[in-house]
Amino acid sequence: MEWIGLLLECCFLWLGIYLYRLGRGWVRPTDPQARQRAADFRARNGWWLRLAGLALAAIMLINIVLHLQQLFSN
């Protein structure tokens, strides 16, 4: 059961990294229309995407480190 929690924490870490990359513009769709919509969305919401991504990634990284310490201390 502990490993499932660790897996979920890793998924949330990945989500935080993805949100940050999306907010910075490092994720680009291949379709030109989708690329334009993504650029418009990023122009309106890029600042909170970056903040949310950084916060989520930082919190999940701390959780993963603490979780691993707990798992291997037994």
N, CA, C and O atoms as a CHARMM CRD file, in Angstrom:
* protein
*
  296
    1    1 MET  N      0.81600  -1.19600   0.00000 PROA 1      0.00000
    2    1 MET  CA     0.00000   0.00000   0.00000 PROA 1      0.00000
    3    1 MET  C      0.86100   1.26200   0.00000 PROA 1      0.00000
    4    1 MET  O      0.49300   2.27700  -0.59200 PROA 1      0.00000
    5    2 GLU  N      2.00500   1.18700   0.66800 PROA 2      0.00000
    6    2 GLU  CA     2.90400   2.33800   0.70600 PROA 2      0.00000
    7    2 GLU  C      3.43800   2.68000  -0.68600 PROA 2      0.00000
    8    2 GLU  O      3.65300   3.84700  -1.01300 PROA 2      0.00000
    9    3 TRP  N      3.64500   1.64600  -1.49400 PROA 3      0.00000
   10    3 TRP  CA     4.19300   1.87700  -2.82700 PROA 3      0.00000
   11    3 TRP  C      3.18100   2.57000  -3.74200 PROA 3      0.00000
   12    3 TRP  O      3.56600   3.30900  -4.64800 PROA 3      0.00000
   13    4 ILE  N      1.91300   2.33600  -3.51300 PROA 4      0.00000
   14    4 ILE  CA     0.87900   3.01100  -4.30500 PROA 4      0.00000
   15    4 ILE  C      0.89700   4.51100  -4.00300 PROA 4      0.00000
   16    4 ILE  O      0.76300   5.33600  -4.90700 PROA 4      0.00000
   17    5 GLY  N      1.06200   4.85100  -2.73300 PROA 5      0.00000
   18    5 GLY  CA     1.17300   6.26600  -2.35500 PROA 5      0.00000
   19    5 GLY  C      2.38000   6.91800  -2.99100 PROA 5      0.00000
   20    5 GLY  O      2.30900   8.05800  -3.45000 PROA 5      0.00000
   21    6 LEU  N      3.50300   6.18800  -3.02000 PROA 6      0.00000
   22    6 LEU  CA     4.70800   6.72400  -3.65300 PROA 6      0.00000
   23    6 LEU  C      4.49500   6.91600  -5.15200 PROA 6      0.00000
   24    6 LEU  O      4.95500   7.90300  -5.72600 PROA 6      0.00000
   25    7 LEU  N      3.80700   5.98300  -5.77500 PROA 7      0.00000
   26    7 LEU  CA     3.50900   6.10000  -7.20100 PROA 7      0.00000
   27    7 LEU  C      2.62800   7.32200  -7.47900 PROA 7      0.00000
   28    7 LEU  O      2.85500   8.04500  -8.44900 PROA 7      0.00000
   29    8 LEU  N      1.62700   7.55100  -6.62900 PROA 8      0.00000
   30    8 LEU  CA     0.77200   8.73100  -6.80100 PROA 8      0.00000
   31    8 LEU  C      1.55000  10.02700  -6.59900 PROA 8      0.00000
   32    8 LEU  O      1.32500  11.00700  -7.31000 PROA 8      0.00000
   33    9 GLU  N      2.45700  10.03500  -5.63900 PROA 9      0.00000
   34    9 GLU  CA     3.28200  11.22200  -5.43000 PROA 9      0.00000
   35    9 GLU  C      4.16500  11.49500  -6.64400 PROA 9      0.00000
   36    9 GLU  O      4.37200  12.64900  -7.02000 PROA 9      0.00000
   37   10 CYS  N      4.67800  10.44000  -7.25000 PROA 10     0.00000
   38   10 CYS  CA     5.48500  10.61500  -8.47000 PROA 10     0.00000
   39   10 CYS  C      4.61900  11.15100  -9.61300 PROA 10     0.00000
   40   10 CYS  O      5.08500  11.96800 -10.40800 PROA 10     0.00000
   41   11 CYS  N      3.38000  10.70500  -9.70200 PROA 11     0.00000
   42   11 CYS  CA     2.46800  11.20900 -10.73900 PROA 11     0.00000
   43   11 CYS  C      2.18500  12.69700 -10.53200 PROA 11     0.00000
   44   11 CYS  O      2.15500  13.46500 -11.49400 PROA 11     0.00000
   45   12 PHE  N      1.97900  13.10300  -9.28000 PROA 12     0.00000
   46   12 PHE  CA     1.74500  14.51400  -9.00600 PROA 12     0.00000
   47   12 PHE  C      3.00500  15.34500  -9.25600 PROA 12     0.00000
   48   12 PHE  O      2.90900  16.49500  -9.68400 PROA 12     0.00000
   49   13 LEU  N      4.17900  14.77800  -8.99300 PROA 13     0.00000
   50   13 LEU  CA     5.42700  15.47500  -9.32800 PROA 13     0.00000
   51   13 LEU  C      5.51300  15.69300 -10.83000 PROA 13     0.00000
   52   13 LEU  O      5.86600  16.78100 -11.28600 PROA 13     0.00000
   53   14 TRP  N      5.18900  14.65200 -11.60500 PROA 14     0.00000
   54   14 TRP  CA     5.19600  14.77900 -13.05600 PROA 14     0.00000
   55   14 TRP  C      4.20200  15.84900 -13.50600 PROA 14     0.00000
   56   14 TRP  O      4.49600  16.62700 -14.41400 PROA 14     0.00000
   57   15 LEU  N      3.02700  15.89000 -12.87600 PROA 15     0.00000
   58   15 LEU  CA     2.02300  16.89000 -13.21500 PROA 15     0.00000
   59   15 LEU  C      2.53600  18.30100 -12.92500 PROA 15     0.00000
   60   15 LEU  O      2.32000  19.21400 -13.72200 PROA 15     0.00000
   61   16 GLY  N      3.20600  18.48400 -11.80300 PROA 16     0.00000
   62   16 GLY  CA     3.78100  19.78700 -11.47500 PROA 16     0.00000
   63   16 GLY  C      4.82700  20.21800 -12.48800 PROA 16     0.00000
   64   16 GLY  O      4.86300  21.37800 -12.89700 PROA 16     0.00000
   65   17 ILE  N      5.67200  19.29000 -12.89000 PROA 17     0.00000
   66   17 ILE  CA     6.69300  19.60300 -13.90000 PROA 17     0.00000
   67   17 ILE  C      6.03100  19.93800 -15.22700 PROA 17     0.00000
   68   17 ILE  O      6.45300  20.87000 -15.91200 PROA 17     0.00000
   69   18 TYR  N      5.00100  19.19100 -15.59700 PROA 18     0.00000
   70   18 TYR  CA     4.29000  19.45000 -16.84700 PROA 18     0.00000
   71   18 TYR  C      3.62000  20.83000 -16.82700 PROA 18     0.00000
   72   18 TYR  O      3.67400  21.56000 -17.81700 PROA 18     0.00000
   73   19 LEU  N      2.98700  21.18800 -15.69600 PROA 19     0.00000
   74   19 LEU  CA     2.35300  22.50700 -15.59300 PROA 19     0.00000
   75   19 LEU  C      3.38500  23.61700 -15.73200 PROA 19     0.00000
   76   19 LEU  O      3.13300  24.62300 -16.39600 PROA 19     0.00000
   77   20 TYR  N      4.53800  23.44100 -15.11400 PROA 20     0.00000
   78   20 TYR  CA     5.58500  24.45100 -15.23600 PROA 20     0.00000
   79   20 TYR  C      6.05100  24.57100 -16.68500 PROA 20     0.00000
   80   20 TYR  O      6.18300  25.67500 -17.21500 PROA 20     0.00000
   81   21 ARG  N      6.29500  23.43700 -17.31000 PROA 21     0.00000
   82   21 ARG  CA     6.73900  23.46500 -18.71200 PROA 21     0.00000
   83   21 ARG  C      5.67400  24.07100 -19.62800 PROA 21     0.00000
   84   21 ARG  O      6.00100  24.79100 -20.57100 PROA 21     0.00000
   85   22 LEU  N      4.41200  23.78200 -19.35300 PROA 22     0.00000
   86   22 LEU  CA     3.32200  24.36500 -20.13000 PROA 22     0.00000
   87   22 LEU  C      3.27400  25.87600 -19.93600 PROA 22     0.00000
   88   22 LEU  O      3.08000  26.61700 -20.89900 PROA 22     0.00000
   89   23 GLY  N      3.44400  26.33500 -18.71600 PROA 23     0.00000
   90   23 GLY  CA     3.43400  27.76500 -18.43300 PROA 23     0.00000
   91   23 GLY  C      4.60700  28.50000 -19.05400 PROA 23     0.00000
   92   23 GLY  O      4.48200  29.67400 -19.40600 PROA 23     0.00000
   93   24 ARG  N      5.74400  27.83200 -19.19600 PROA 24     0.00000
   94   24 ARG  CA     6.92100  28.44800 -19.81100 PROA 24     0.00000
   95   24 ARG  C      6.88400  28.38300 -21.33500 PROA 24     0.00000
   96   24 ARG  O      7.64100  29.09300 -21.99700 PROA 24     0.00000
   97   25 GLY  N      6.02800  27.55500 -21.89600 PROA 25     0.00000
   98   25 GLY  CA     5.93100  27.44800 -23.34900 PROA 25     0.00000
   99   25 GLY  C      6.82200  26.37600 -23.93100 PROA 25     0.00000
  100   25 GLY  O      7.10200  26.39400 -25.13000 PROA 25     0.00000
  101   26 TRP  N      7.27200  25.44300 -23.11600 PROA 26     0.00000
  102   26 TRP  CA     8.15000  24.38300 -23.59800 PROA 26     0.00000
  103   26 TRP  C      7.37700  23.19800 -24.15000 PROA 26     0.00000
  104   26 TRP  O      7.96600  22.29900 -24.75000 PROA 26     0.00000
  105   27 VAL  N      6.05900  23.18700 -23.95300 PROA 27     0.00000
  106   27 VAL  CA     5.20500  22.13900 -24.50100 PROA 27     0.00000
  107   27 VAL  C      4.48700  22.74800 -25.69400 PROA 27     0.00000
  108   27 VAL  O      3.73800  23.71400 -25.55000 PROA 27     0.00000
  109   28 ARG  N      4.71800  22.18000 -26.87400 PROA 28     0.00000
  110   28 ARG  CA     4.13300  22.74600 -28.09200 PROA 28     0.00000
  111   28 ARG  C      3.34800  21.69400 -28.85800 PROA 28     0.00000
  112   28 ARG  O      3.88800  20.64600 -29.21200 PROA 28     0.00000
  113   29 PRO  N      2.09100  21.96800 -29.11100 PROA 29     0.00000
  114   29 PRO  CA     1.29200  21.05100 -29.93900 PROA 29     0.00000
  115   29 PRO  C      1.77400  21.08500 -31.39300 PROA 29     0.00000
  116   29 PRO  O      2.38200  22.06000 -31.83400 PROA 29     0.00000
  117   30 THR  N      1.49600  20.01700 -32.12100 PROA 30     0.00000
  118   30 THR  CA     1.92000  19.96400 -33.52300 PROA 30     0.00000
  119   30 THR  C      0.94300  20.67800 -34.44400 PROA 30     0.00000
  120   30 THR  O      1.34000  21.20900 -35.48100 PROA 30     0.00000
  121   31 ASP  N     -0.33200  20.69600 -34.07100 PROA 31     0.00000
  122   31 ASP  CA    -1.36300  21.34000 -34.88100 PROA 31     0.00000
  123   31 ASP  C     -1.24900  22.86500 -34.74400 PROA 31     0.00000
  124   31 ASP  O     -1.19600  23.37000 -33.62200 PROA 31     0.00000
  125   32 PRO  N     -1.20900  23.61400 -35.86800 PROA 32     0.00000
  126   32 PRO  CA    -1.07600  25.07600 -35.78300 PROA 32     0.00000
  127   32 PRO  C     -2.21800  25.75600 -35.02800 PROA 32     0.00000
  128   32 PRO  O     -1.98300  26.72000 -34.30100 PROA 32     0.00000
  129   33 GLN  N     -3.44600  25.27100 -35.18800 PROA 33     0.00000
  130   33 GLN  CA    -4.57500  25.86200 -34.46200 PROA 33     0.00000
  131   33 GLN  C     -4.43700  25.61000 -32.96200 PROA 33     0.00000
  132   33 GLN  O     -4.66300  26.50600 -32.14900 PROA 33     0.00000
  133   34 ALA  N     -4.07100  24.40600 -32.61400 PROA 34     0.00000
  134   34 ALA  CA    -3.88200  24.08400 -31.19600 PROA 34     0.00000
  135   34 ALA  C     -2.71800  24.86600 -30.62300 PROA 34     0.00000
  136   34 ALA  O     -2.75600  25.26700 -29.46000 PROA 34     0.00000
  137   35 ARG  N     -1.68400  25.09100 -31.41800 PROA 35     0.00000
  138   35 ARG  CA    -0.54200  25.88100 -30.96400 PROA 35     0.00000
  139   35 ARG  C     -0.96300  27.31700 -30.67200 PROA 35     0.00000
  140   35 ARG  O     -0.51200  27.90800 -29.69100 PROA 35     0.00000
  141   36 GLN  N     -1.82000  27.87600 -31.51200 PROA 36     0.00000
  142   36 GLN  CA    -2.29500  29.24300 -31.28800 PROA 36     0.00000
  143   36 GLN  C     -3.17400  29.32900 -30.04600 PROA 36     0.00000
  144   36 GLN  O     -3.05100  30.26300 -29.25300 PROA 36     0.00000
  145   37 ARG  N     -4.06600  28.34400 -29.88000 PROA 37     0.00000
  146   37 ARG  CA    -4.90800  28.32100 -28.67500 PROA 37     0.00000
  147   37 ARG  C     -4.06100  28.17200 -27.41600 PROA 37     0.00000
  148   37 ARG  O     -4.34500  28.80300 -26.39800 PROA 37     0.00000
  149   38 ALA  N     -3.02400  27.34000 -27.48100 PROA 38     0.00000
  150   38 ALA  CA    -2.13500  27.16200 -26.32800 PROA 38     0.00000
  151   38 ALA  C     -1.37300  28.45000 -26.02600 PROA 38     0.00000
  152   38 ALA  O     -1.16900  28.79400 -24.86200 PROA 38     0.00000
  153   39 ALA  N     -0.95000  29.16400 -27.07400 PROA 39     0.00000
  154   39 ALA  CA    -0.23700  30.42800 -26.86700 PROA 39     0.00000
  155   39 ALA  C     -1.16400  31.47100 -26.24900 PROA 39     0.00000
  156   39 ALA  O     -0.74300  32.23000 -25.37600 PROA 39     0.00000
  157   40 ASP  N     -2.41000  31.51500 -26.68900 PROA 40     0.00000
  158   40 ASP  CA    -3.37700  32.44500 -26.09500 PROA 40     0.00000
  159   40 ASP  C     -3.65100  32.09800 -24.63300 PROA 40     0.00000
  160   40 ASP  O     -3.70300  32.97900 -23.77500 PROA 40     0.00000
  161   41 PHE  N     -3.82600  30.79900 -24.35900 PROA 41     0.00000
  162   41 PHE  CA    -4.06800  30.36700 -22.98100 PROA 41     0.00000
  163   41 PHE  C     -2.87600  30.70400 -22.10100 PROA 41     0.00000
  164   41 PHE  O     -3.04300  31.17000 -20.97400 PROA 41     0.00000
  165   42 ARG  N     -1.68100  30.47000 -22.60800 PROA 42     0.00000
  166   42 ARG  CA    -0.46000  30.75300 -21.85800 PROA 42     0.00000
  167   42 ARG  C     -0.30000  32.24800 -21.61100 PROA 42     0.00000
  168   42 ARG  O      0.18800  32.65400 -20.55500 PROA 42     0.00000
  169   43 ALA  N     -0.70300  33.06200 -22.56800 PROA 43     0.00000
  170   43 ALA  CA    -0.60500  34.51500 -22.39000 PROA 43     0.00000
  171   43 ALA  C     -1.53700  34.98800 -21.28100 PROA 43     0.00000
  172   43 ALA  O     -1.20100  35.90600 -20.53300 PROA 43     0.00000
  173   44 ARG  N     -2.71000  34.36100 -21.17400 PROA 44     0.00000
  174   44 ARG  CA    -3.66600  34.74900 -20.13000 PROA 44     0.00000
  175   44 ARG  C     -3.33400  34.13400 -18.77600 PROA 44     0.00000
  176   44 ARG  O     -3.53600  34.77500 -17.74500 PROA 44     0.00000
  177   45 ASN  N     -2.82900  32.90000 -18.76100 PROA 45     0.00000
  178   45 ASN  CA    -2.70800  32.14800 -17.51000 PROA 45     0.00000
  179   45 ASN  C     -1.30200  31.64600 -17.21100 PROA 45     0.00000
  180   45 ASN  O     -1.12900  30.80300 -16.33100 PROA 45     0.00000
  181   46 GLY  N     -0.31300  32.13400 -17.90900 PROA 46     0.00000
  182   46 GLY  CA     1.03300  31.60500 -17.74700 PROA 46     0.00000
  183   46 GLY  C      1.62500  31.81800 -16.37200 PROA 46     0.00000
  184   46 GLY  O      2.34800  30.95300 -15.87700 PROA 46     0.00000
  185   47 TRP  N      1.33700  32.94600 -15.73800 PROA 47     0.00000
  186   47 TRP  CA     1.96300  33.22900 -14.43900 PROA 47     0.00000
  187   47 TRP  C      1.49000  32.26500 -13.36400 PROA 47     0.00000
  188   47 TRP  O      2.29500  31.81000 -12.55100 PROA 47     0.00000
  189   48 TRP  N      0.19400  31.94100 -13.34000 PROA 48     0.00000
  190   48 TRP  CA    -0.26800  31.03100 -12.29400 PROA 48     0.00000
  191   48 TRP  C      0.07500  29.58700 -12.62200 PROA 48     0.00000
  192   48 TRP  O      0.22600  28.76900 -11.71400 PROA 48     0.00000
  193   49 LEU  N      0.20300  29.25600 -13.91500 PROA 49     0.00000
  194   49 LEU  CA     0.64600  27.91100 -14.27700 PROA 49     0.00000
  195   49 LEU  C      2.06400  27.66400 -13.78200 PROA 49     0.00000
  196   49 LEU  O      2.36500  26.59400 -13.25200 PROA 49     0.00000
  197   50 ARG  N      2.92600  28.64700 -13.95600 PROA 50     0.00000
  198   50 ARG  CA     4.30700  28.50400 -13.48800 PROA 50     0.00000
  199   50 ARG  C      4.35400  28.37600 -11.97100 PROA 50     0.00000
  200   50 ARG  O      5.05300  27.51800 -11.43200 PROA 50     0.00000
  201   51 LEU  N      3.60300  29.23700 -11.28600 PROA 51     0.00000
  202   51 LEU  CA     3.59300  29.18000  -9.82000 PROA 51     0.00000
  203   51 LEU  C      3.00200  27.86900  -9.30900 PROA 51     0.00000
  204   51 LEU  O      3.55500  27.24900  -8.40100 PROA 51     0.00000
  205   52 ALA  N      1.89600  27.45300  -9.88100 PROA 52     0.00000
  206   52 ALA  CA     1.26600  26.20800  -9.45500 PROA 52     0.00000
  207   52 ALA  C      2.16800  25.01100  -9.74300 PROA 52     0.00000
  208   52 ALA  O      2.27600  24.09600  -8.92700 PROA 52     0.00000
  209   53 GLY  N      2.81000  25.02300 -10.90000 PROA 53     0.00000
  210   53 GLY  CA     3.71300  23.92600 -11.24900 PROA 53     0.00000
  211   53 GLY  C      4.90700  23.84700 -10.31000 PROA 53     0.00000
  212   53 GLY  O      5.27800  22.76400  -9.85800 PROA 53     0.00000
  213   54 LEU  N      5.50700  24.99700 -10.01800 PROA 54     0.00000
  214   54 LEU  CA     6.64900  25.01200  -9.10300 PROA 54     0.00000
  215   54 LEU  C      6.24400  24.58300  -7.69600 PROA 54     0.00000
  216   54 LEU  O      6.95000  23.80700  -7.05200 PROA 54     0.00000
  217   55 ALA  N      5.11600  25.08500  -7.22500 PROA 55     0.00000
  218   55 ALA  CA     4.66000  24.72800  -5.88000 PROA 55     0.00000
  219   55 ALA  C      4.34800  23.23700  -5.78600 PROA 55     0.00000
  220   55 ALA  O      4.76700  22.57100  -4.83900 PROA 55     0.00000
  221   56 LEU  N      3.61700  22.71500  -6.76200 PROA 56     0.00000
  222   56 LEU  CA     3.26500  21.30200  -6.74200 PROA 56     0.00000
  223   56 LEU  C      4.51000  20.42200  -6.84400 PROA 56     0.00000
  224   56 LEU  O      4.61700  19.42300  -6.13400 PROA 56     0.00000
  225   57 ALA  N      5.44500  20.78000  -7.71500 PROA 57     0.00000
  226   57 ALA  CA     6.66400  19.99000  -7.86400 PROA 57     0.00000
  227   57 ALA  C      7.49600  20.02700  -6.58500 PROA 57     0.00000
  228   57 ALA  O      8.02600  18.99800  -6.16800 PROA 57     0.00000
  229   58 ALA  N      7.61700  21.18500  -5.96000 PROA 58     0.00000
  230   58 ALA  CA     8.41500  21.29500  -4.74000 PROA 58     0.00000
  231   58 ALA  C      7.79600  20.47800  -3.60900 PROA 58     0.00000
  232   58 ALA  O      8.50000  19.74700  -2.91300 PROA 58     0.00000
  233   59 ILE  N      6.49100  20.59800  -3.42500 PROA 59     0.00000
  234   59 ILE  CA     5.82200  19.85900  -2.35300 PROA 59     0.00000
  235   59 ILE  C      5.91500  18.35400  -2.59000 PROA 59     0.00000
  236   59 ILE  O      6.16100  17.59400  -1.65400 PROA 59     0.00000
  237   60 MET  N      5.72200  17.92200  -3.82500 PROA 60     0.00000
  238   60 MET  CA     5.77200  16.49400  -4.11400 PROA 60     0.00000
  239   60 MET  C      7.18800  15.95200  -3.99300 PROA 60     0.00000
  240   60 MET  O      7.37500  14.80900  -3.57400 PROA 60     0.00000
  241   61 LEU  N      8.18500  16.74900  -4.35300 PROA 61     0.00000
  242   61 LEU  CA     9.56700  16.29300  -4.20400 PROA 61     0.00000
  243   61 LEU  C      9.90800  16.09100  -2.73200 PROA 61     0.00000
  244   61 LEU  O     10.56000  15.11000  -2.37600 PROA 61     0.00000
  245   62 ILE  N      9.47600  17.00100  -1.88500 PROA 62     0.00000
  246   62 ILE  CA     9.68800  16.84100  -0.44400 PROA 62     0.00000
  247   62 ILE  C      8.94400  15.61000   0.05900 PROA 62     0.00000
  248   62 ILE  O      9.49100  14.83500   0.84300 PROA 62     0.00000
  249   63 ASN  N      7.69900  15.42400  -0.38500 PROA 63     0.00000
  250   63 ASN  CA     6.92500  14.24700   0.02900 PROA 63     0.00000
  251   63 ASN  C      7.59000  12.95200  -0.40600 PROA 63     0.00000
  252   63 ASN  O      7.60800  11.98200   0.35100 PROA 63     0.00000
  253   64 ILE  N      8.13400  12.92500  -1.60900 PROA 64     0.00000
  254   64 ILE  CA     8.78000  11.71200  -2.10900 PROA 64     0.00000
  255   64 ILE  C     10.02100  11.39500  -1.28500 PROA 64     0.00000
  256   64 ILE  O     10.24800  10.23900  -0.92700 PROA 64     0.00000
  257   65 VAL  N     10.82000  12.40300  -0.98300 PROA 65     0.00000
  258   65 VAL  CA    12.02600  12.18200  -0.18200 PROA 65     0.00000
  259   65 VAL  C     11.64800  11.65200   1.20000 PROA 65     0.00000
  260   65 VAL  O     12.24400  10.68700   1.67800 PROA 65     0.00000
  261   66 LEU  N     10.66900  12.27300   1.84000 PROA 66     0.00000
  262   66 LEU  CA    10.23900  11.81500   3.16200 PROA 66     0.00000
  263   66 LEU  C      9.63000  10.41700   3.10200 PROA 66     0.00000
  264   66 LEU  O      9.83500   9.60500   4.00400 PROA 66     0.00000
  265   67 HSD  N      8.88800  10.14400   2.04700 PROA 67     0.00000
  266   67 HSD  CA     8.27400   8.82000   1.87900 PROA 67     0.00000
  267   67 HSD  C      9.35500   7.75800   1.70900 PROA 67     0.00000
  268   67 HSD  O      9.26800   6.68700   2.31000 PROA 67     0.00000
  269   68 LEU  N     10.35900   8.03900   0.90700 PROA 68     0.00000
  270   68 LEU  CA    11.44800   7.07300   0.70600 PROA 68     0.00000
  271   68 LEU  C     12.22900   6.84900   1.99900 PROA 68     0.00000
  272   68 LEU  O     12.61500   5.72000   2.30200 PROA 68     0.00000
  273   69 GLN  N     12.46000   7.91000   2.75600 PROA 69     0.00000
  274   69 GLN  CA    13.13100   7.74700   4.03100 PROA 69     0.00000
  275   69 GLN  C     12.32100   6.87000   4.97600 PROA 69     0.00000
  276   69 GLN  O     12.88300   6.03600   5.68600 PROA 69     0.00000
  277   70 GLN  N     11.03100   7.05000   4.98800 PROA 70     0.00000
  278   70 GLN  CA    10.16800   6.23700   5.83200 PROA 70     0.00000
  279   70 GLN  C     10.15400   4.78700   5.38000 PROA 70     0.00000
  280   70 GLN  O     10.18000   3.88000   6.21200 PROA 70     0.00000
  281   71 LEU  N     10.11400   4.55400   4.06500 PROA 71     0.00000
  282   71 LEU  CA    10.07700   3.18000   3.55900 PROA 71     0.00000
  283   71 LEU  C     11.35800   2.42200   3.86500 PROA 71     0.00000
  284   71 LEU  O     11.30500   1.24800   4.23000 PROA 71     0.00000
  285   72 PHE  N     12.50000   3.06600   3.72600 PROA 72     0.00000
  286   72 PHE  CA    13.77100   2.38200   3.89300 PROA 72     0.00000
  287   72 PHE  C     14.31000   2.42700   5.30500 PROA 72     0.00000
  288   72 PHE  O     15.36000   1.83900   5.56600 PROA 72     0.00000
  289   73 SER  N     13.64700   3.09200   6.22300 PROA 73     0.00000
  290   73 SER  CA    14.09900   3.11900   7.60800 PROA 73     0.00000
  291   73 SER  C     13.62200   1.88800   8.37700 PROA 73     0.00000
  292   73 SER  O     14.15400   1.58100   9.44400 PROA 73     0.00000
  293   74 ASN  N     12.64500   1.19600   7.85500 PROA 74     0.00000
  294   74 ASN  CA    12.11900  -0.00300   8.56700 PROA 74     0.00000
  295   74 ASN  C     12.95800  -1.20400   8.30800 PROA 74     0.00000
  296   74 ASN  O     12.66500  -2.28500   8.82000 PROA 74     0.00000
